Amino acid sequence: MSRFMLASSLALSLIACGGDDSDDEAFATFQACFDDHHAGEGFDVATAIKICCLDHPIGTADANVVCGDTQVACETFVDANVDDADATDGEITAACAGYLVDREK
């Protein structure tokens, strides 16, 4: 293996292992989680909402509980915790429907 390939391989290994983007990273607020996944990582609105509902502890709540157990609970929580300019009612409804399906898996 050439030195260049070895150095490239090592650099990629270090990048893959570092950072704060673990699947269970905690966020102080739902908005912070949403911003990280939507604006920071480029996920669409519905996917960013689902990721935050399913995968991350938010505030003092564990992962997969903050958005509630029902469509209404999820929509109410997300609507109250994501800026109006960031998500439409339709996007929130779709995200919560997907969240409930994925939550059961």
NORWO-V185156 format. One record per run of one state. SS is the DSSP state (2 for helix, 1 for strand, 0 for the rest). FROM is the first residue (numbers start at 1). LEN is the number of residues. If there is no record, write none. Layout:
# NORWO-V185156
SS/FROM/LEN + SS/FROM/LEN
This chain:
# NORWO-V185156
0/1/2 + 2/3/15 + 0/18/9 + 1/27/1 + 0/28/2 + 2/30/11 + 0/41/4 + 2/45/11 + 0/56/2 + 1/58/1 + 0/59/2 + 1/61/1 + 0/62/9 + 2/71/11 + 0/82/7 + 2/89/15 + 0/104/2
